[in-house]
Amino acid sequence: MGLKKNLTSVTFRLIKSLSAGRLQSTDLHTMGQHDFPELKNDRLLKAAKGEAVDKIPVWIMRQAGRYLPEFREFRSKHDFFKICQTPELACEITLQPIDRFPELDASIIFSDILVIPQALGMTVEMRPGVGPVLPEPLVSPEDLARLKFPVDVSKELSYVMEAITLTRHKLRGRVPLIGFSGAPWTLMGYMIEGGGSKTMSKSKKWLYEHPAESKKLLSILTSVVSDYLVGQAKAGAQLLQVFESNAEYLGPELFNEFALPCIRDISEKVKRELGDDKVPMTIFAKGAHYSLEELAQSGYEVVGIDWTVDPSLARLKVGSNVTLQGNLDPCALYADNEQLAQRTHQMVDKFGKQRYIANLGHGIYPDMDPAKVEVFLKAIHSH
Ligand SMILES: Cc1c2[nH]c(c1CCC(=O)O)Cc1[nH]c(c(CCC(=O)O)c1C)Cc1[nH]c(c(CCC(=O)O)c1C)Cc1[nH]c(c(C)c1CCC(=O)O)C2
């Protein structure tokens, strides 16, 4: 019943986009909610569920981005968040790496983790050469009153749901579509620091100085992130990845007290809400090598690891009930082709072919030669 209502409202918004001239009429014809094109490449989903695969599935974090000349060309004409907010622009960027690299086994919707602080009423700008800036960060717990909560994500972030539905159609079943969100602690960090930070000391200060208010903020974020992920799955995302990119600033104690409970709550809420329409979920907590055992027990089918973690040790820690994802050093793509292929093969040897999704250990760097991506992808598939 809830699902039906949600789908109807997504379709309604697509029709509104059409009448506003944002979509072509041909888009609407192919947009029946229950007739997505049949998936032709299900390696990613099979590996996530622990089923055998013919080849190791591979994709790349930040695969749609500045290392692609076609992205830079597109970006020179459009504002970053304008792309995120315009379904057909987000769709076009999502498809760029898929069109270029036939070896990719997954697409990830073009967006950003910082659309959540925006939905909560905060201003976020993407400044060239700087990265994201939140000009009015949360300074003290009184600032929590500034957040617009509760928030109806199906309204505030409807553009992401529309982009997902449109992209599922435009992919024509070539590969599955991944939806994503930032995890609460990582989002809290940006909201307090006002952007990136080398230490996260302002947001860590909150954890020590205002633990109850920190938990309140984290619980607001947990609720919004859960609704957001449910909405993405209903709109057509076939796997959901949660990015806890700032786990590296916490040690096991702070992580277990503040970040992990939210990560657990999110998988539980999302799975409960989706019921029979559940999709596999991935947790990527960058730098949380100290918590791999706990992460493997936190309700996610896939645990992503960064490049500092040895794959064999990670497997020992997580056991055999989860799929591992990762973890080539993004800088290994600067090596010559032969060395890159060799290092990629060594990595796969350590992970093994079962319950494994190949990726880099973090996002690809903007100055990377796209030809190196092809070497990496081919080395995975030829293994
Ligand atoms: C921490 C984080 C952010 N955003 C994201 C994370 C988690 C993953 C990670 O740890 O890298 C996630 C993200 N951001 C982007 C995607 C798109 C999908 C994809 O992976 O292809 C995804 C999955 C686009 C983007 N997000 C951003 C760009 C580049 C901005 C530009 O085009 O000017 C892209 C393509 C900007 C961004 N957005 C963010 C930062 C710190 C930056 C600046 C750093 C940088 O420039 O790479 C916040």
Ligand as a Chemical Component Dictionary entry (heavy atoms), coordinates in Angstrom:
data_LIG
# 
_chem_comp.id                   LIG 
_chem_comp.type                 NON-POLYMER 
_chem_comp.pdbx_formal_charge   0 
_chem_comp.three_letter_code    LIG 
# 
loop_
_chem_comp_atom.comp_id 
_chem_comp_atom.atom_id 
_chem_comp_atom.alt_atom_id 
_chem_comp_atom.type_symbol 
_chem_comp_atom.charge 
_chem_comp_atom.model_Cartn_x 
_chem_comp_atom.model_Cartn_y 
_chem_comp_atom.model_Cartn_z 
_chem_comp_atom.pdbx_ordinal 
LIG C1  C1  C 0 32.536 12.421 1.512  1  
LIG C2  C2  C 0 31.658 12.347 0.270  2  
LIG C3  C3  C 0 31.143 13.450 -0.453 3  
LIG N1  N1  N 0 30.410 12.945 -1.505 4  
LIG C4  C4  C 0 30.448 11.581 -1.488 5  
LIG C5  C5  C 0 31.195 11.186 -0.359 6  
LIG C6  C6  C 0 31.403 9.761  0.097  7  
LIG C7  C7  C 0 32.418 9.068  -0.715 8  
LIG C8  C8  C 0 33.825 9.492  -0.408 9  
LIG O1  O1  O 0 34.260 9.314  0.729  10 
LIG O2  O2  O 0 34.468 9.977  -1.329 11 
LIG C9  C9  C 0 29.779 10.650 -2.391 12 
LIG C10 C10 C 0 29.685 10.973 -3.820 13 
LIG N2  N2  N 0 29.931 12.158 -4.437 14 
LIG C11 C11 C 0 29.713 12.025 -5.772 15 
LIG C12 C12 C 0 29.208 10.720 -6.005 16 
LIG C13 C13 C 0 28.655 10.333 -7.362 17 
LIG C14 C14 C 0 28.578 9.005  -7.840 18 
LIG C15 C15 C 0 29.912 8.377  -8.228 19 
LIG O3  O3  O 0 30.562 7.810  -7.332 20 
LIG O4  O4  O 0 30.229 8.358  -9.429 21 
LIG C16 C16 C 0 29.240 10.048 -4.789 22 
LIG C17 C17 C 0 28.888 8.605  -4.480 23 
LIG C18 C18 C 0 29.889 13.049 -6.803 24 
LIG C19 C19 C 0 30.856 14.132 -6.572 25 
LIG N3  N3  N 0 31.027 14.846 -5.415 26 
LIG C20 C20 C 0 31.957 15.822 -5.630 27 
LIG C21 C21 C 0 32.411 15.760 -6.980 28 
LIG C22 C22 C 0 33.389 16.711 -7.640 29 
LIG C23 C23 C 0 32.836 18.087 -7.630 30 
LIG C24 C24 C 0 32.936 18.831 -8.909 31 
LIG O5  O5  O 0 32.574 18.328 -9.965 32 
LIG O6  O6  O 0 33.318 19.996 -8.802 33 
LIG C25 C25 C 0 31.727 14.709 -7.569 34 
LIG C26 C26 C 0 31.810 14.257 -9.003 35 
LIG C27 C27 C 0 32.404 16.835 -4.623 36 
LIG C28 C28 C 0 32.540 16.404 -3.235 37 
LIG N4  N4  N 0 31.561 15.840 -2.472 38 
LIG C29 C29 C 0 32.072 15.552 -1.233 39 
LIG C30 C30 C 0 33.407 15.974 -1.192 40 
LIG C31 C31 C 0 34.347 15.825 0.003  41 
LIG C32 C32 C 0 33.694 16.532 -2.418 42 
LIG C33 C33 C 0 34.971 17.227 -2.782 43 
LIG C34 C34 C 0 36.053 16.290 -3.067 44 
LIG C35 C35 C 0 36.106 16.082 -4.535 45 
LIG O7  O7  O 0 36.052 17.117 -5.216 46 
LIG O8  O8  O 0 36.200 14.928 -4.947 47 
LIG C36 C36 C 0 31.310 14.889 -0.159 48 
# 
loop_
_chem_comp_bond.comp_id 
_chem_comp_bond.atom_id_1 
_chem_comp_bond.atom_id_2 
_chem_comp_bond.value_order 
_chem_comp_bond.pdbx_ordinal 
LIG C1  C2  SING 1  
LIG C2  C3  DOUB 2  
LIG C2  C5  SING 3  
LIG C3  N1  SING 4  
LIG C3  C36 SING 5  
LIG N1  C4  SING 6  
LIG C4  C5  DOUB 7  
LIG C4  C9  SING 8  
LIG C5  C6  SING 9  
LIG C6  C7  SING 10 
LIG C7  C8  SING 11 
LIG C8  O1  DOUB 12 
LIG C8  O2  SING 13 
LIG C9  C10 SING 14 
LIG C10 N2  SING 15 
LIG C10 C16 DOUB 16 
LIG N2  C11 SING 17 
LIG C11 C12 DOUB 18 
LIG C11 C18 SING 19 
LIG C12 C13 SING 20 
LIG C12 C16 SING 21 
LIG C13 C14 SING 22 
LIG C14 C15 SING 23 
LIG C15 O3  DOUB 24 
LIG C15 O4  SING 25 
LIG C16 C17 SING 26 
LIG C18 C19 SING 27 
LIG C19 N3  SING 28 
LIG C19 C25 DOUB 29 
LIG N3  C20 SING 30 
LIG C20 C21 DOUB 31 
LIG C20 C27 SING 32 
LIG C21 C22 SING 33 
LIG C21 C25 SING 34 
LIG C22 C23 SING 35 
LIG C23 C24 SING 36 
LIG C24 O5  DOUB 37 
LIG C24 O6  SING 38 
LIG C25 C26 SING 39 
LIG C27 C28 SING 40 
LIG C28 N4  SING 41 
LIG C28 C32 DOUB 42 
LIG N4  C29 SING 43 
LIG C29 C30 DOUB 44 
LIG C29 C36 SING 45 
LIG C30 C31 SING 46 
LIG C30 C32 SING 47 
LIG C32 C33 SING 48 
LIG C33 C34 SING 49 
LIG C34 C35 SING 50 
LIG C35 O7  DOUB 51 
LIG C35 O8  SING 52 
# 
